[in-house]
Amino acid sequence: MAVVKKTINIEENLAIELETLSKILGTSQSEIIEKALDFYLDYIDGIIAERVSKEIKEGKIKVNEADKVFKKLGINV
């Protein structure tokens, strides 16, 4: 996967903690941030899934049967 460079601003106390963890773990700060973001994004995916499920149950989101969608798109399954 391609690596993309991002520049971010973080609070000083968080930067100090990140630097300390990096030294203790013997890993780069970038790796710690990447793992933390990956963990957080997985967590957020769960929250979104719960919200969508709730809105489906409440009738706020309409769900179509897969076979009807496939047929409409001309996909033979």
All heavy atoms as a GROMACS GRO file, in nm:
protein
  607
    1MET      N    1   0.084  -0.116   0.000
    1MET     CA    2   0.000   0.000   0.000
    1MET      C    3   0.089   0.124   0.000
    1MET      O    4   0.192   0.128   0.066
    1MET     CB    5  -0.092  -0.001   0.123
    1MET     CG    6  -0.194   0.109   0.120
    1MET     SD    7  -0.307   0.111   0.262
    1MET     CE    8  -0.382  -0.050   0.252
    2ALA      N    9   0.047   0.226  -0.071
    2ALA     CA   10   0.124   0.349  -0.079
    2ALA      C   11   0.125   0.421   0.054
    2ALA      O   12   0.030   0.415   0.131
    2ALA     CB   13   0.064   0.439  -0.186
    3VAL      N   14   0.234   0.489   0.080
    3VAL     CA   15   0.247   0.569   0.202
    3VAL      C   16   0.225   0.715   0.164
    3VAL      O   17   0.280   0.764   0.066
    3VAL     CB   18   0.387   0.551   0.265
    3VAL    CG1   19   0.405   0.643   0.385
    3VAL    CG2   20   0.408   0.406   0.306
    4VAL      N   21   0.142   0.784   0.242
    4VAL     CA   22   0.111   0.924   0.218
    4VAL      C   23   0.160   1.004   0.337
    4VAL      O   24   0.136   0.968   0.452
    4VAL     CB   25  -0.042   0.944   0.201
    4VAL    CG1   26  -0.075   1.089   0.180
    4VAL    CG2   27  -0.094   0.859   0.085
    5LYS      N   28   0.228   1.114   0.310
    5LYS     CA   29   0.277   1.199   0.417
    5LYS      C   30   0.168   1.299   0.457
    5LYS      O   31   0.107   1.362   0.372
    5LYS     CB   32   0.402   1.274   0.372
    5LYS     CG   33   0.465   1.356   0.482
    5LYS     CD   34   0.598   1.414   0.439
    5LYS     CE   35   0.658   1.487   0.558
    5LYS     NZ   36   0.802   1.501   0.545
    6LYS      N   37   0.144   1.311   0.587
    6LYS     CA   38   0.046   1.404   0.642
    6LYS      C   39   0.116   1.487   0.750
    6LYS      O   40   0.199   1.437   0.825
    6LYS     CB   41  -0.073   1.331   0.707
    6LYS     CG   42  -0.157   1.252   0.610
    6LYS     CD   43  -0.243   1.347   0.530
    6LYS     CE   44  -0.335   1.270   0.439
    6LYS     NZ   45  -0.413   1.357   0.355
    7THR      N   46   0.080   1.613   0.758
    7THR     CA   47   0.130   1.700   0.864
    7THR      C   48   0.014   1.731   0.956
    7THR      O   49  -0.092   1.773   0.911
    7THR     CB   50   0.186   1.830   0.805
    7THR    OG1   51   0.289   1.798   0.712
    7THR    CG2   52   0.242   1.919   0.914
    8ILE      N   53   0.034   1.707   1.087
    8ILE     CA   54  -0.074   1.730   1.184
    8ILE      C   55  -0.022   1.816   1.298
    8ILE      O   56   0.099   1.824   1.322
    8ILE     CB   57  -0.130   1.598   1.239
    8ILE    CG1   58  -0.022   1.520   1.314
    8ILE    CG2   59  -0.193   1.514   1.130
    8ILE    CD1   60  -0.074   1.404   1.395
    9ASN      N   61  -0.113   1.879   1.368
    9ASN     CA   62  -0.081   1.954   1.490
    9ASN      C   63  -0.146   1.881   1.606
    9ASN      O   64  -0.262   1.843   1.599
    9ASN     CB   65  -0.137   2.096   1.482
    9ASN     CG   66  -0.075   2.175   1.370
    9ASN    OD1   67   0.046   2.174   1.352
    9ASN    ND2   68  -0.157   2.243   1.292
   10ILE      N   69  -0.067   1.859   1.713
   10ILE     CA   70  -0.122   1.795   1.833
   10ILE      C   71  -0.078   1.876   1.955
   10ILE      O   72   0.021   1.951   1.949
   10ILE     CB   73  -0.078   1.648   1.847
   10ILE    CG1   74   0.073   1.634   1.852
   10ILE    CG2   75  -0.136   1.564   1.735
   10ILE    CD1   76   0.121   1.492   1.878
   11GLU      N   77  -0.153   1.862   2.063
   11GLU     CA   78  -0.119   1.933   2.186
   11GLU      C   79   0.017   1.887   2.238
   11GLU      O   80   0.056   1.772   2.220
   11GLU     CB   81  -0.227   1.908   2.292
   11GLU     CG   82  -0.361   1.970   2.256
   11GLU     CD   83  -0.464   1.951   2.365
   11GLU    OE1   84  -0.429   1.912   2.478
   11GLU    OE2   85  -0.582   1.975   2.335
   12GLU      N   86   0.085   1.977   2.304
   12GLU     CA   87   0.221   1.951   2.350
   12GLU      C   88   0.230   1.829   2.441
   12GLU      O   89   0.319   1.744   2.425
   12GLU     CB   90   0.278   2.073   2.422
   12GLU     CG   91   0.422   2.055   2.464
   12GLU     CD   92   0.479   2.179   2.532
   12GLU    OE1   93   0.402   2.270   2.568
   12GLU    OE2   94   0.602   2.183   2.549
   13ASN      N   95   0.135   1.815   2.535
   13ASN     CA   96   0.141   1.702   2.628
   13ASN      C   97   0.124   1.569   2.555
   13ASN      O   98   0.185   1.469   2.590
   13ASN     CB   99   0.039   1.716   2.742
   13ASN     CG  100  -0.104   1.720   2.693
   13ASN    OD1  101  -0.131   1.754   2.578
   13ASN    ND2  102  -0.197   1.688   2.781
   14LEU      N  103   0.044   1.569   2.450
   14LEU     CA  104   0.027   1.448   2.370
   14LEU      C  105   0.153   1.417   2.290
   14LEU      O  106   0.193   1.301   2.278
   14LEU     CB  107  -0.094   1.465   2.275
   14LEU     CG  108  -0.143   1.342   2.202
   14LEU    CD1  109  -0.178   1.229   2.298
   14LEU    CD2  110  -0.265   1.378   2.118
   15ALA      N  111   0.218   1.521   2.241
   15ALA     CA  112   0.344   1.503   2.167
   15ALA      C  113   0.452   1.446   2.258
   15ALA      O  114   0.529   1.357   2.216
   15ALA     CB  115   0.388   1.636   2.106
   16ILE      N  116   0.457   1.492   2.381
   16ILE     CA  117   0.556   1.442   2.477
   16ILE      C  118   0.528   1.296   2.509
   16ILE      O  119   0.619   1.212   2.513
   16ILE     CB  120   0.556   1.528   2.606
   16ILE    CG1  121   0.610   1.668   2.573
   16ILE    CG2  122   0.637   1.462   2.717
   16ILE    CD1  123   0.588   1.770   2.684
   17GLU      N  124   0.400   1.263   2.529
   17GLU     CA  125   0.363   1.124   2.558
   17GLU      C  126   0.397   1.033   2.440
   17GLU      O  127   0.447   0.922   2.457
   17GLU     CB  128   0.215   1.115   2.592
   17GLU     CG  129   0.172   0.978   2.640
   17GLU     CD  130   0.029   0.975   2.690
   17GLU    OE1  131  -0.036   1.080   2.699
   17GLU    OE2  132  -0.017   0.863   2.719
   18LEU      N  133   0.371   1.081   2.320
   18LEU     CA  134   0.403   1.004   2.199
   18LEU      C  135   0.552   0.979   2.188
   18LEU      O  136   0.596   0.866   2.159
   18LEU     CB  137   0.352   1.080   2.075
   18LEU     CG  138   0.383   1.018   1.940
   18LEU    CD1  139   0.321   0.880   1.926
   18LEU    CD2  140   0.335   1.111   1.829
   19GLU      N  141   0.633   1.080   2.215
   19GLU     CA  142   0.778   1.066   2.209
   19GLU      C  143   0.828   0.967   2.314
   19GLU      O  144   0.912   0.882   2.287
   19GLU     CB  145   0.844   1.202   2.230
   19GLU     CG  146   0.994   1.200   2.209
   19GLU     CD  147   1.056   1.339   2.219
   19GLU    OE1  148   0.983   1.440   2.212
   19GLU    OE2  149   1.179   1.344   2.234
   20THR      N  150   0.771   0.976   2.434
   20THR     CA  151   0.808   0.885   2.542
   20THR      C  152   0.774   0.740   2.506
   20THR      O  153   0.855   0.649   2.522
   20THR     CB  154   0.738   0.926   2.673
   20THR    OG1  155   0.773   1.059   2.705
   20THR    CG2  156   0.777   0.834   2.788
   21LEU      N  157   0.651   0.718   2.457
   21LEU     CA  158   0.610   0.583   2.417
   21LEU      C  159   0.698   0.528   2.306
   21LEU      O  160   0.734   0.411   2.306
   21LEU     CB  161   0.464   0.584   2.370
   21LEU     CG  162   0.358   0.590   2.479
   21LEU    CD1  163   0.220   0.608   2.417
   21LEU    CD2  164   0.363   0.466   2.564
   22SER      N  165   0.733   0.613   2.214
   22SER     CA  166   0.818   0.572   2.102
   22SER      C  167   0.953   0.521   2.154
   22SER      O  168   1.002   0.417   2.109
   22SER     CB  169   0.840   0.691   2.008
   22SER     OG  170   0.931   0.659   1.907
   23LYS      N  171   1.010   0.592   2.250
   23LYS     CA  172   1.138   0.550   2.308
   23LYS      C  173   1.124   0.421   2.387
   23LYS      O  174   1.207   0.331   2.376
   23LYS     CB  175   1.194   0.661   2.397
   23LYS     CG  176   1.242   0.782   2.319
   23LYS     CD  177   1.288   0.893   2.412
   23LYS     CE  178   1.330   1.015   2.331
   23LYS     NZ  179   1.364   1.129   2.418
   24ILE      N  180   1.018   0.411   2.466
   24ILE     CA  181   0.996   0.291   2.548
   24ILE      C  182   0.975   0.168   2.460
   24ILE      O  183   1.030   0.061   2.486
   24ILE     CB  184   0.876   0.310   2.643
   24ILE    CG1  185   0.909   0.414   2.750
   24ILE    CG2  186   0.834   0.177   2.707
   24ILE    CD1  187   0.790   0.458   2.834
   25LEU      N  188   0.893   0.183   2.357
   25LEU     CA  189   0.859   0.069   2.270
   25LEU      C  190   0.964   0.043   2.163
   25LEU      O  191   0.962  -0.062   2.099
   25LEU     CB  192   0.723   0.094   2.204
   25LEU     CG  193   0.603   0.104   2.298
   25LEU    CD1  194   0.479   0.144   2.221
   25LEU    CD2  195   0.582  -0.027   2.372
   26GLY      N  196   1.052   0.138   2.141
   26GLY     CA  197   1.154   0.122   2.037
   26GLY      C  198   1.093   0.120   1.898
   26GLY      O  199   1.137   0.046   1.811
   27THR      N  200   0.991   0.200   1.878
   27THR     CA  201   0.924   0.208   1.748
   27THR      C  202   0.907   0.354   1.710
   27THR      O  203   0.920   0.443   1.794
   27THR     CB  204   0.788   0.134   1.753
   27THR    OG1  205   0.734   0.129   1.623
   27THR    CG2  206   0.690   0.201   1.845
   28SER      N  207   0.878   0.379   1.586
   28SER     CA  208   0.865   0.517   1.542
   28SER      C  209   0.734   0.579   1.589
   28SER      O  210   0.635   0.509   1.612
   28SER     CB  211   0.873   0.526   1.389
   28SER     OG  212   0.757   0.471   1.330
   29GLN      N  213   0.734   0.709   1.600
   29GLN     CA  214   0.612   0.781   1.636
   29GLN      C  215   0.507   0.762   1.528
   29GLN      O  216   0.388   0.748   1.558
   29GLN     CB  217   0.643   0.929   1.657
   29GLN     CG  218   0.730   0.952   1.779
   29GLN     CD  219   0.761   1.099   1.802
   29GLN    OE1  220   0.680   1.185   1.771
   29GLN    NE2  221   0.879   1.127   1.856
   30SER      N  222   0.551   0.759   1.403
   30SER     CA  223   0.458   0.738   1.291
   30SER      C  224   0.385   0.604   1.304
   30SER      O  225   0.264   0.595   1.280
   30SER     CB  226   0.531   0.742   1.157
   30SER     OG  227   0.580   0.870   1.131
   31GLU      N  228   0.459   0.500   1.342
   31GLU     CA  229   0.398   0.368   1.357
   31GLU      C  230   0.294   0.368   1.470
   31GLU      O  231   0.187   0.309   1.456
   31GLU     CB  232   0.504   0.262   1.383
   31GLU     CG  233   0.450   0.121   1.383
   31GLU     CD  234   0.558   0.015   1.397
   31GLU    OE1  235   0.677   0.047   1.381
   31GLU    OE2  236   0.521  -0.100   1.426
   32ILE      N  237   0.326   0.435   1.579
   32ILE     CA  238   0.231   0.442   1.692
   32ILE      C  239   0.105   0.516   1.647
   32ILE      O  240  -0.007   0.471   1.675
   32ILE     CB  241   0.295   0.512   1.813
   32ILE    CG1  242   0.409   0.426   1.869
   32ILE    CG2  243   0.190   0.541   1.921
   32ILE    CD1  244   0.494   0.495   1.972
   33ILE      N  245   0.121   0.627   1.579
   33ILE     CA  246   0.005   0.705   1.532
   33ILE      C  247  -0.077   0.623   1.434
   33ILE      O  248  -0.200   0.621   1.441
   33ILE     CB  249   0.051   0.838   1.469
   33ILE    CG1  250   0.109   0.929   1.577
   33ILE    CG2  251  -0.064   0.906   1.396
   33ILE    CD1  252   0.182   1.051   1.524
   34GLU      N  253  -0.010   0.554   1.342
   34GLU     CA  254  -0.081   0.473   1.243
   34GLU      C  255  -0.162   0.363   1.310
   34GLU      O  256  -0.279   0.342   1.276
   34GLU     CB  257   0.018   0.412   1.143
   34GLU     CG  258  -0.048   0.341   1.029
   34GLU     CD  259   0.050   0.292   0.924
   34GLU    OE1  260   0.162   0.343   0.918
   34GLU    OE2  261   0.012   0.202   0.847
   35LYS      N  262  -0.103   0.294   1.407
   35LYS     CA  263  -0.175   0.188   1.477
   35LYS      C  264  -0.292   0.245   1.558
   35LYS      O  265  -0.400   0.185   1.562
   35LYS     CB  266  -0.080   0.110   1.568
   35LYS     CG  267   0.013   0.018   1.493
   35LYS     CD  268   0.104  -0.059   1.586
   35LYS     CE  269   0.194  -0.152   1.507
   35LYS     NZ  270   0.282  -0.230   1.594
   36ALA      N  271  -0.270   0.359   1.621
   36ALA     CA  272  -0.376   0.422   1.700
   36ALA      C  273  -0.493   0.464   1.610
   36ALA      O  274  -0.610   0.443   1.645
   36ALA     CB  275  -0.321   0.543   1.776
   37LEU      N  276  -0.461   0.523   1.495
   37LEU     CA  277  -0.567   0.563   1.402
   37LEU      C  278  -0.642   0.442   1.349
   37LEU      O  279  -0.765   0.444   1.336
   37LEU     CB  280  -0.508   0.642   1.285
   37LEU     CG  281  -0.490   0.790   1.307
   37LEU    CD1  282  -0.413   0.852   1.192
   37LEU    CD2  283  -0.623   0.860   1.324
   38ASP      N  284  -0.570   0.337   1.316
   38ASP     CA  285  -0.633   0.215   1.266
   38ASP      C  286  -0.729   0.159   1.370
   38ASP      O  287  -0.843   0.123   1.338
   38ASP     CB  288  -0.526   0.112   1.230
   38ASP     CG  289  -0.581  -0.008   1.157
   38ASP    OD1  290  -0.666   0.011   1.067
   38ASP    OD2  291  -0.540  -0.121   1.187
   39PHE      N  292  -0.685   0.154   1.496
   39PHE     CA  293  -0.770   0.106   1.605
   39PHE      C  294  -0.893   0.194   1.619
   39PHE      O  295  -1.006   0.147   1.630
   39PHE     CB  296  -0.690   0.104   1.735
   39PHE     CG  297  -0.767   0.055   1.853
   39PHE    CD1  298  -0.783  -0.081   1.878
   39PHE    CD2  299  -0.825   0.146   1.942
   39PHE    CE1  300  -0.856  -0.125   1.987
   39PHE    CE2  301  -0.898   0.103   2.051
   39PHE     CZ  302  -0.913  -0.033   2.074
   40TYR      N  303  -0.873   0.326   1.619
   40TYR     CA  304  -0.983   0.420   1.637
   40TYR      C  305  -1.083   0.411   1.522
   40TYR      O  306  -1.204   0.413   1.544
   40TYR     CB  307  -0.930   0.563   1.650
   40TYR     CG  308  -1.038   0.665   1.669
   40TYR    CD1  309  -1.105   0.675   1.791
   40TYR    CD2  310  -1.076   0.749   1.566
   40TYR    CE1  311  -1.207   0.768   1.810
   40TYR    CE2  312  -1.178   0.843   1.583
   40TYR     CZ  313  -1.243   0.852   1.704
   40TYR     OH  314  -1.343   0.943   1.721
   41LEU      N  315  -1.033   0.401   1.399
   41LEU     CA  316  -1.123   0.393   1.284
   41LEU      C  317  -1.205   0.264   1.286
   41LEU      O  318  -1.322   0.264   1.248
   41LEU     CB  319  -1.044   0.407   1.154
   41LEU     CG  320  -0.980   0.545   1.132
   41LEU    CD1  321  -0.893   0.545   1.007
   41LEU    CD2  322  -1.083   0.656   1.126
   42ASP      N  323  -1.146   0.154   1.332
   42ASP     CA  324  -1.222   0.029   1.349
   42ASP      C  325  -1.332   0.050   1.453
   42ASP      O  326  -1.445   0.004   1.436
   42ASP     CB  327  -1.132  -0.086   1.392
   42ASP     CG  328  -1.050  -0.143   1.279
   42ASP    OD1  329  -1.080  -0.112   1.161
   42ASP    OD2  330  -0.955  -0.218   1.307
   43TYR      N  331  -1.301   0.119   1.562
   43TYR     CA  332  -1.398   0.149   1.666
   43TYR      C  333  -1.513   0.233   1.610
   43TYR      O  334  -1.630   0.205   1.634
   43TYR     CB  335  -1.326   0.222   1.781
   43TYR     CG  336  -1.418   0.280   1.885
   43TYR    CD1  337  -1.482   0.199   1.977
   43TYR    CD2  338  -1.441   0.417   1.891
   43TYR    CE1  339  -1.566   0.252   2.074
   43TYR    CE2  340  -1.525   0.472   1.987
   43TYR     CZ  341  -1.588   0.389   2.077
   43TYR     OH  342  -1.672   0.442   2.171
   44ILE      N  343  -1.480   0.335   1.534
   44ILE     CA  344  -1.581   0.423   1.474
   44ILE      C  345  -1.669   0.345   1.376
   44ILE      O  346  -1.790   0.368   1.368
   44ILE     CB  347  -1.515   0.543   1.404
   44ILE    CG1  348  -1.450   0.636   1.507
   44ILE    CG2  349  -1.613   0.620   1.318
   44ILE    CD1  350  -1.547   0.697   1.607
   45ASP      N  351  -1.610   0.252   1.300
   45ASP     CA  352  -1.689   0.167   1.210
   45ASP      C  353  -1.799   0.094   1.286
   45ASP      O  354  -1.911   0.081   1.239
   45ASP     CB  355  -1.601   0.066   1.137
   45ASP     CG  356  -1.520   0.127   1.024
   45ASP    OD1  357  -1.553   0.241   0.982
   45ASP    OD2  358  -1.425   0.061   0.977
   46GLY      N  359  -1.766   0.046   1.406
   46GLY     CA  360  -1.864  -0.023   1.490
   46GLY      C  361  -1.977   0.070   1.533
   46GLY      O  362  -2.094   0.033   1.531
   47ILE      N  363  -1.941   0.192   1.568
   47ILE     CA  364  -2.043   0.290   1.608
   47ILE      C  365  -2.135   0.322   1.491
   47ILE      O  366  -2.257   0.329   1.506
   47ILE     CB  367  -1.975   0.418   1.662
   47ILE    CG1  368  -1.907   0.388   1.795
   47ILE    CG2  369  -2.077   0.532   1.676
   47ILE    CD1  370  -1.825   0.503   1.850
   48ILE      N  371  -2.077   0.339   1.374
   48ILE     CA  372  -2.157   0.369   1.254
   48ILE      C  373  -2.250   0.252   1.223
   48ILE      O  374  -2.368   0.272   1.192
   48ILE     CB  375  -2.066   0.402   1.134
   48ILE    CG1  376  -1.995   0.536   1.158
   48ILE    CG2  377  -2.146   0.405   1.004
   48ILE    CD1  378  -1.883   0.566   1.059
   49ALA      N  379  -2.198   0.129   1.232
   49ALA     CA  380  -2.280   0.010   1.205
   49ALA      C  381  -2.399   0.003   1.301
   49ALA      O  382  -2.512  -0.028   1.260
   49ALA     CB  383  -2.196  -0.116   1.215
   50GLU      N  384  -2.375   0.034   1.428
   50GLU     CA  385  -2.484   0.034   1.526
   50GLU      C  386  -2.588   0.140   1.492
   50GLU      O  387  -2.708   0.116   1.502
   50GLU     CB  388  -2.429   0.058   1.667
   50GLU     CG  389  -2.354  -0.061   1.724
   50GLU     CD  390  -2.292  -0.032   1.860
   50GLU    OE1  391  -2.317   0.075   1.918
   50GLU    OE2  392  -2.216  -0.118   1.907
   51ARG      N  393  -2.542   0.257   1.451
   51ARG     CA  394  -2.633   0.366   1.416
   51ARG      C  395  -2.718   0.329   1.295
   51ARG      O  396  -2.839   0.351   1.293
   51ARG     CB  397  -2.555   0.494   1.388
   51ARG     CG  398  -2.647   0.612   1.357
   51ARG     CD  399  -2.570   0.738   1.332
   51ARG     NE  400  -2.500   0.777   1.454
   51ARG     CZ  401  -2.408   0.874   1.459
   51ARG    NH1  402  -2.375   0.940   1.350
   51ARG    NH2  403  -2.349   0.904   1.573
   52VAL      N  404  -2.654   0.270   1.194
   52VAL     CA  405  -2.727   0.230   1.073
   52VAL      C  406  -2.830   0.123   1.108
   52VAL      O  407  -2.945   0.129   1.064
   52VAL     CB  408  -2.630   0.182   0.963
   52VAL    CG1  409  -2.704   0.114   0.849
   52VAL    CG2  410  -2.547   0.299   0.910
   53SER      N  411  -2.790   0.024   1.188
   53SER     CA  412  -2.883  -0.081   1.229
   53SER      C  413  -3.003  -0.023   1.302
   53SER      O  414  -3.117  -0.062   1.277
   53SER     CB  415  -2.813  -0.183   1.319
   53SER     OG  416  -2.716  -0.254   1.248
   54LYS      N  417  -2.978   0.072   1.390
   54LYS     CA  418  -3.085   0.136   1.465
   54LYS      C  419  -3.179   0.211   1.370
   54LYS      O  420  -3.302   0.201   1.382
   54LYS     CB  421  -3.026   0.233   1.568
   54LYS     CG  422  -3.130   0.306   1.650
   54LYS     CD  423  -3.064   0.405   1.746
   54LYS     CE  424  -3.171   0.486   1.817
   54LYS     NZ  425  -3.120   0.605   1.878
   55GLU      N  426  -3.122   0.283   1.274
   55GLU     CA  427  -3.205   0.359   1.180
   55GLU      C  428  -3.283   0.269   1.086
   55GLU      O  429  -3.395   0.303   1.045
   55GLU     CB  430  -3.118   0.460   1.104
   55GLU     CG  431  -3.070   0.572   1.193
   55GLU     CD  432  -2.987   0.677   1.121
   55GLU    OE1  433  -2.972   0.671   0.998
   55GLU    OE2  434  -2.936   0.768   1.191
   56ILE      N  435  -3.230   0.153   1.054
   56ILE     CA  436  -3.305   0.055   0.974
   56ILE      C  437  -3.426   0.006   1.054
   56ILE      O  438  -3.538   0.001   1.005
   56ILE     CB  439  -3.215  -0.063   0.932
   56ILE    CG1  440  -3.115  -0.016   0.825
   56ILE    CG2  441  -3.299  -0.179   0.878
   56ILE    CD1  442  -3.006  -0.119   0.793
   57LYS      N  443  -3.401  -0.029   1.182
   57LYS     CA  444  -3.509  -0.076   1.268
   57LYS      C  445  -3.617   0.030   1.287
   57LYS      O  446  -3.735  -0.002   1.298
   57LYS     CB  447  -3.454  -0.120   1.404
   57LYS     CG  448  -3.375  -0.247   1.399
   57LYS     CD  449  -3.316  -0.280   1.535
   57LYS     CE  450  -3.224  -0.401   1.525
   57LYS     NZ  451  -3.154  -0.427   1.651
   58GLU      N  452  -3.576   0.156   1.293
   58GLU     CA  453  -3.671   0.266   1.312
   58GLU      C  454  -3.739   0.308   1.182
   58GLU      O  455  -3.825   0.395   1.182
   58GLU     CB  456  -3.598   0.387   1.372
   58GLU     CG  457  -3.549   0.364   1.513
   58GLU     CD  458  -3.462   0.478   1.565
   58GLU    OE1  459  -3.420   0.565   1.485
   58GLU    OE2  460  -3.435   0.480   1.686
   59GLY      N  461  -3.698   0.246   1.071
   59GLY     CA  462  -3.757   0.277   0.941
   59GLY      C  463  -3.704   0.404   0.878
   59GLY      O  464  -3.759   0.452   0.779
   60LYS      N  465  -3.596   0.457   0.930
   60LYS     CA  466  -3.536   0.579   0.875
   60LYS      C  467  -3.452   0.549   0.750
   60LYS      O  468  -3.428   0.638   0.669
   60LYS     CB  469  -3.449   0.649   0.979
   60LYS     CG  470  -3.530   0.703   1.096
   60LYS     CD  471  -3.439   0.768   1.198
   60LYS     CE  472  -3.518   0.821   1.317
   60LYS     NZ  473  -3.429   0.877   1.421
   61ILE      N  474  -3.404   0.425   0.740
   61ILE     CA  475  -3.326   0.382   0.624
   61ILE      C  476  -3.398   0.264   0.560
   61ILE      O  477  -3.435   0.168   0.630
   61ILE     CB  478  -3.183   0.339   0.664
   61ILE    CG1  479  -3.105   0.459   0.719
   61ILE    CG2  480  -3.110   0.278   0.545
   61ILE    CD1  481  -2.966   0.424   0.768
   62LYS      N  482  -3.418   0.271   0.429
   62LYS     CA  483  -3.484   0.164   0.356
   62LYS      C  484  -3.379   0.064   0.308
   62LYS      O  485  -3.275   0.102   0.257
   62LYS     CB  486  -3.561   0.220   0.236
   62LYS     CG  487  -3.636   0.115   0.158
   62LYS     CD  488  -3.708   0.175   0.040
   62LYS     CE  489  -3.773   0.062  -0.040
   62LYS     NZ  490  -3.826   0.110  -0.166
   63VAL      N  491  -3.410  -0.064   0.324
   63VAL     CA  492  -3.320  -0.170   0.282
   63VAL      C  493  -3.388  -0.248   0.170
   63VAL      O  494  -3.506  -0.283   0.180
   63VAL     CB  495  -3.288  -0.266   0.400
   63VAL    CG1  496  -3.198  -0.379   0.354
   63VAL    CG2  497  -3.225  -0.189   0.514
   64ASN      N  498  -3.315  -0.271   0.063
   64ASN     CA  499  -3.367  -0.348  -0.050
   64ASN      C  500  -3.312  -0.489  -0.048
   64ASN      O  501  -3.197  -0.511  -0.006
   64ASN     CB  502  -3.328  -0.280  -0.182
   64ASN     CG  503  -3.391  -0.143  -0.196
   64ASN    OD1  504  -3.511  -0.129  -0.188
   64ASN    ND2  505  -3.309  -0.042  -0.216
   65GLU      N  506  -3.391  -0.583  -0.093
   65GLU     CA  507  -3.347  -0.722  -0.102
   65GLU      C  508  -3.236  -0.733  -0.206
   65GLU      O  509  -3.244  -0.673  -0.313
   65GLU     CB  510  -3.463  -0.814  -0.140
   65GLU     CG  511  -3.575  -0.817  -0.038
   65GLU     CD  512  -3.532  -0.880   0.093
   65GLU    OE1  513  -3.450  -0.974   0.092
   65GLU    OE2  514  -3.582  -0.835   0.198
   66ALA      N  515  -3.131  -0.809  -0.175
   66ALA     CA  516  -3.016  -0.820  -0.263
   66ALA      C  517  -3.054  -0.871  -0.402
   66ALA      O  518  -3.007  -0.818  -0.503
   66ALA     CB  519  -2.911  -0.914  -0.201
   67ASP      N  520  -3.143  -0.973  -0.409
   67ASP     CA  521  -3.179  -1.026  -0.540
   67ASP      C  522  -3.249  -0.922  -0.627
   67ASP      O  523  -3.229  -0.918  -0.749
   67ASP     CB  524  -3.265  -1.153  -0.526
   67ASP     CG  525  -3.393  -1.133  -0.446
   67ASP    OD1  526  -3.401  -1.036  -0.369
   67ASP    OD2  527  -3.485  -1.215  -0.462
   68LYS      N  528  -3.327  -0.834  -0.567
   68LYS     CA  529  -3.392  -0.728  -0.643
   68LYS      C  530  -3.289  -0.626  -0.694
   68LYS      O  531  -3.299  -0.578  -0.807
   68LYS     CB  532  -3.497  -0.657  -0.558
   68LYS     CG  533  -3.618  -0.744  -0.526
   68LYS     CD  534  -3.718  -0.669  -0.440
   68LYS     CE  535  -3.834  -0.760  -0.403
   68LYS     NZ  536  -3.931  -0.691  -0.316
   69VAL      N  537  -3.192  -0.596  -0.613
   69VAL     CA  538  -3.086  -0.502  -0.654
   69VAL      C  539  -3.005  -0.563  -0.767
   69VAL      O  540  -2.978  -0.497  -0.867
   69VAL     CB  541  -2.996  -0.466  -0.534
   69VAL    CG1  542  -2.877  -0.382  -0.580
   69VAL    CG2  543  -3.075  -0.393  -0.426
   70PHE      N  544  -2.966  -0.689  -0.752
   70PHE     CA  545  -2.889  -0.756  -0.856
   70PHE      C  546  -2.966  -0.758  -0.988
   70PHE      O  547  -2.910  -0.732  -1.094
   70PHE     CB  548  -2.852  -0.899  -0.815
   70PHE     CG  549  -2.754  -0.906  -0.701
   70PHE    CD1  550  -2.760  -1.012  -0.611
   70PHE    CD2  551  -2.656  -0.810  -0.680
   70PHE    CE1  552  -2.672  -1.023  -0.506
   70PHE    CE2  553  -2.566  -0.818  -0.576
   70PHE     CZ  554  -2.574  -0.924  -0.488
   71LYS      N  555  -3.094  -0.790  -0.981
   71LYS     CA  556  -3.177  -0.797  -1.100
   71LYS      C  557  -3.184  -0.660  -1.166
   71LYS      O  558  -3.169  -0.648  -1.289
   71LYS     CB  559  -3.318  -0.847  -1.065
   71LYS     CG  560  -3.405  -0.868  -1.185
   71LYS     CD  561  -3.541  -0.927  -1.144
   71LYS     CE  562  -3.628  -0.947  -1.268
   71LYS     NZ  563  -3.757  -1.005  -1.233
   72LYS      N  564  -3.204  -0.556  -1.088
   72LYS     CA  565  -3.213  -0.421  -1.142
   72LYS      C  566  -3.082  -0.379  -1.210
   72LYS      O  567  -3.081  -0.310  -1.310
   72LYS     CB  568  -3.248  -0.321  -1.031
   72LYS     CG  569  -3.273  -0.181  -1.082
   72LYS     CD  570  -3.325  -0.091  -0.972
   72LYS     CE  571  -3.357   0.047  -1.028
   72LYS     NZ  572  -3.416   0.134  -0.927
   73LEU      N  573  -2.970  -0.426  -1.155
   73LEU     CA  574  -2.839  -0.395  -1.212
   73LEU      C  575  -2.798  -0.490  -1.325
   73LEU      O  576  -2.694  -0.471  -1.386
   73LEU     CB  577  -2.732  -0.398  -1.102
   73LEU     CG  578  -2.745  -0.292  -0.992
   73LEU    CD1  579  -2.644  -0.318  -0.880
   73LEU    CD2  580  -2.726  -0.152  -1.050
   74GLY      N  581  -2.880  -0.589  -1.348
   74GLY     CA  582  -2.849  -0.687  -1.454
   74GLY      C  583  -2.741  -0.784  -1.418
   74GLY      O  584  -2.669  -0.836  -1.502
   75ILE      N  585  -2.729  -0.813  -1.287
   75ILE     CA  586  -2.628  -0.907  -1.238
   75ILE      C  587  -2.694  -1.041  -1.212
   75ILE      O  588  -2.791  -1.051  -1.136
   75ILE     CB  589  -2.563  -0.855  -1.109
   75ILE    CG1  590  -2.494  -0.721  -1.135
   75ILE    CG2  591  -2.464  -0.957  -1.055
   75ILE    CD1  592  -2.445  -0.651  -1.009
   76ASN      N  593  -2.644  -1.145  -1.276
   76ASN     CA  594  -2.696  -1.281  -1.255
   76ASN      C  595  -2.613  -1.350  -1.148
   76ASN      O  596  -2.494  -1.366  -1.164
   76ASN     CB  597  -2.694  -1.361  -1.385
   76ASN     CG  598  -2.784  -1.302  -1.490
   76ASN    OD1  599  -2.894  -1.256  -1.458
   76ASN    ND2  600  -2.740  -1.299  -1.613
   77VAL      N  601  -2.682  -1.392  -1.043
   77VAL     CA  602  -2.612  -1.460  -0.933
   77VAL      C  603  -2.657  -1.603  -0.925
   77VAL      O  604  -2.768  -1.638  -0.938
   77VAL     CB  605  -2.639  -1.388  -0.799
   77VAL    CG1  606  -2.565  -1.457  -0.686
   77VAL    CG2  607  -2.598  -1.244  -0.808
   0.00000   0.00000   0.00000
